[in-house]
Amino acid sequence: MSASLDAITRLPADTYVYPGHEYTLTNLEFAKWLEPSNQDLESKLRWAKTQRSLGLGTVPSTLISEARTNPYLRTNERAILSRFGFDAGATKVEVIQAIRDLKDGARKWEGDAENDFGSVGEDSRLNCMHLASKI
């Protein structure tokens, strides 16, 4: 996954990104939980909610938008690192794996339409091993 993301990020910023499924709202809610002070995420989440309420899609996106809102492309951001208890020395692969494990675990853990990721752990330095032990 890391190599694929590296290849994608080398494309021009205005490159359109076409995901295979309409998971934008759920993905943005998860990303917002990971990085609550990201104003780009807040704006995109509001936009996506409006789009979906009107029965409209949210794709395609652009690479620049993804770079500002997609946690898999933001593995060096302090807020994301601290969510997992990582310091700046964490590798991209470690952070990607932690994000993926948490997202997979949160989906299994919650299983509801609200996707209240905050209930998977109250500690802001959430540890994926802790989450796994709860499942």
Residue pairs with C-beta under 8 A, 6 or more apart in sequence:
1 72
1 96
1 100
2 92
2 93
2 96
5 72
5 73
5 96
8 17
8 63
9 63
9 67
9 73
11 63
12 63
13 62
13 63
13 64
13 67
14 62
14 63
14 64
15 62
15 63
16 60
16 61
16 62
16 63
17 59
17 60
17 61
17 62
17 63
17 66
18 59
18 60
19 59
19 61
22 57
22 58
22 59
24 48
24 52
24 58
24 59
24 61
25 45
25 48
25 49
25 52
25 58
26 115
27 70
28 41
28 44
28 45
28 48
28 69
29 45
29 115
29 117
30 71
30 103
30 106
30 115
30 117
31 38
31 41
31 69
31 70
31 71
32 38
32 41
32 42
32 45
33 117
33 118
34 71
34 79
34 80
34 83
34 99
35 41
35 71
35 74
35 77
35 79
35 80
35 83
36 79
37 79
38 68
38 69
38 79
40 65
40 68
40 69
41 68
41 69
44 65
44 68
44 69
47 58
48 58
51 57
51 58
52 58
66 73
67 73
67 74
71 77
71 80
71 99
72 96
72 99
74 80
75 81
75 90
75 92
75 95
75 96
75 99
76 88
76 92
76 95
78 88
80 95
80 99
81 87
81 88
81 90
81 95
82 124
82 125
83 124
83 125
83 126
84 90
84 95
84 98
84 99
84 102
84 125
84 126
84 127
84 128
85 125
85 126
85 127
86 94
86 95
86 98
98 128
101 128
101 131
101 132
102 120
102 126
102 128
102 131
105 120
105 128
105 131
105 132
105 135
106 115
106 117
106 120
106 131
107 115
108 135
109 119
109 120
109 131
109 134
109 135
110 116
110 117
110 119
110 120
120 126
120 131
120 134
121 127
121 130
121 131
121 134
123 130
